[in-house]
Amino acid sequence: MDRKDIRIMVVDDEPMMADSLKQNLAEEGYTVDTASSGAEAIEQFERGGHHLVVCDVKLPDMDGMEVLKHVKDTHPATEVIVMTGYGSVERAVEATKAGAYWFLQKPFDFEVLQPLVEKALERRELMAETETMRRQLSTRTEYFNIIGASKQMQMIYETIESVAKSDANVLIVGESGTGKELIANAIHYNSLRAKKPFIKVNCAALPKELIESELFGHTKGAFTGAHADKDGLIQHAAGGSLLLDEIAEMPVELQPKLLRVLQERSYRKIGSERTYAVDFRLITSTNRLPADAIRDGQLRDDLFYRISTITIHVPPLRERTEDIQLLAEHFFKMYARKYQRGVNGISQAAYQRLFSHAWPGNVRELQNVIERAVLLAKSNKIDPVDLPFDNGSLPEKGAQGGGWDVPPNMTLEDIEKLVIEKTLQRTGGNKQAAANLLGIYRPRLYSKIRKYNIDVATLVAS
C-alpha cells in the first residue's frame, strides 16, 4: 500500500506533542489526523478508517486504554501504539494484553517511534493477508486457483497445507485435464521456496534425445550441435522447485541419473567431470497409475519410491460432480469478461446437460466447453443447444449415474419432479449435494421434496 493511502491518528491532549508527531509522520508520507480527547478520537476513528493509532494513555475525558479497547474491539486489524508519561511494567503489560502493538514512555525522539510505526504497519498487512487466507480456506471453494468444494478436493487442500512447507518430494497422480499443474503451483507457492524459481518440464513433450541435455545441461563440444556450455533446468531450479510433468514418459535409461541427483544432491553436465551441488524441491506428476507404469517397465520402482514421499491422487471430474457447477460458473465469469459477451448465465437445462456428461477430458474439457458456449450462445443464457454434445437423447457411455430420456407428454412439474428424483439418486440422497447440482438453496429443495411427496429413502434404495 502506498504511504499516502495509510491513515494514522495521533491522540494526545498536548497540542505541541500532537502537532510534532503529525508533522514528522506527514513528512514520512503518511496521512495523519489528530484528536485531543478520547471521545473525539473514537468519533474520528469510526468515520476515518485508520490503519494505525498512536494514543496517549492520559486523556482529559477517559483513559487511553478505553480508546485502545474500542479500536481493537471494533477494528481488530488496526494497530495501536500507546504513549504515557507515567511508564510502568504493569501498564505496559495491560496495554499489550489489550492488543497494543507497543508501549512508549514519554519523552521520546521521533527516531524511536518511526521504526515502530513501520513495523506495526507491516504486522497489520501480514495479519490482513493471513485473515484473507483464513477466509479463503474456510469456504474452500477456491484454493490457489483450484476450484472445488467436494470432500476429495478438501482433502487435497489439507494435504497441500500439511506438506508445502516441507521439502518432501511430491507425486501428483491424475488423469489428463484434472488440474495436476495447479496443485503443483499451490505446493510451490505455499512453500518456503515460493520466491525462488519454479521450473516446469514436460517429459512427454521433449524428444528423448534432448531430455538429458535439457535437464542436466552440457559443455561445449559434448555432442554434435553443442556449440557452447549450457546450464540445465535442474540448475535453473536452484533454491526453488522443479516439476517433472508426466514422469513416466522420462526415458528409463535416464531415470537412474535422476535418482542419483535426488540421493546425492549433485549432478554432472553432459561432457563434464565436474560435480555441481544443487538444491531444489522435486514435484512430479503422471496421468498413469504408477503401478501400471512400473509393471510396463516405464517407471523404475526405486525412482518411484524416491519421488513419492507424498502422493496426491486427483479425482476425475466424473467422481466429483458436485464441483461441476462451481467450475462452470468460474469459467463462465472468466470468459464472459474476456470476450465481453452479453450472456448473463447458464440455464438449468444446460446445467443438467453438463451434469449428465461423462467428462473424459475432465476440467480442461469443461473449460473448453464453457468457453465455446460463451462465444456461440444464441440468447442471453447458455442453453443445451450451445453445448457441443449430442442434444438428442442423453444417455452416455460411462456417465456417472446414467443418462435419461425425457418421456413425451410430461408437464413442466412432472419434468421438475423427475429431475429432482434423478439428482437425488445420483447423490445417494445427499440433499446438500443435490441442491448444489440443481443450483438451488437447500431449503428450496426441501420444499420441492415436500411438494412432490418424494420419498428420498425409498428412491435411493431402489
Secondary structure, 3 states (H helix, E strand, C coil): CCHHHCEEEEECCCHHHHHHHHHHHHHCCCEEEEECCHHHHHHHHHHHCCCEEEEECECCCCEHHHHHHHHHHHCCCCEEEEEECCCCHHHHHHHHHCCCCEEEECCCCHHHHHHHHHHHHHHHHHHHHHHHHHHHHHHCCEECCEECCCHHHHHHHHHHHHHCCCCCCEEEECCCCCCHHHHHHHHHHCCCCCCCCEEEEECCCCCHHHHHHHHHEECCCCCCCCCCCEECHHHHCCCCEEEEECHHHCCHHHHHHHHHHHHHCEECCECCCCCEECCCEEEEEECCCHHHHHHCCCCCHHHHHHHCCEEEECCCHHHCHHHHHHHHHHHHHHHHHHHCCCCCCECHHHHHHHHHCCCCCHHHHHHHHHHHHHHHCCCCCECHHHCCCCCCCCCCCCCCCCCCCCCCCCCHHHHHHHHHHHHHHHCCCCHHHHHHHHCCCHHHHHHHHHHCCCCHHHHHHC
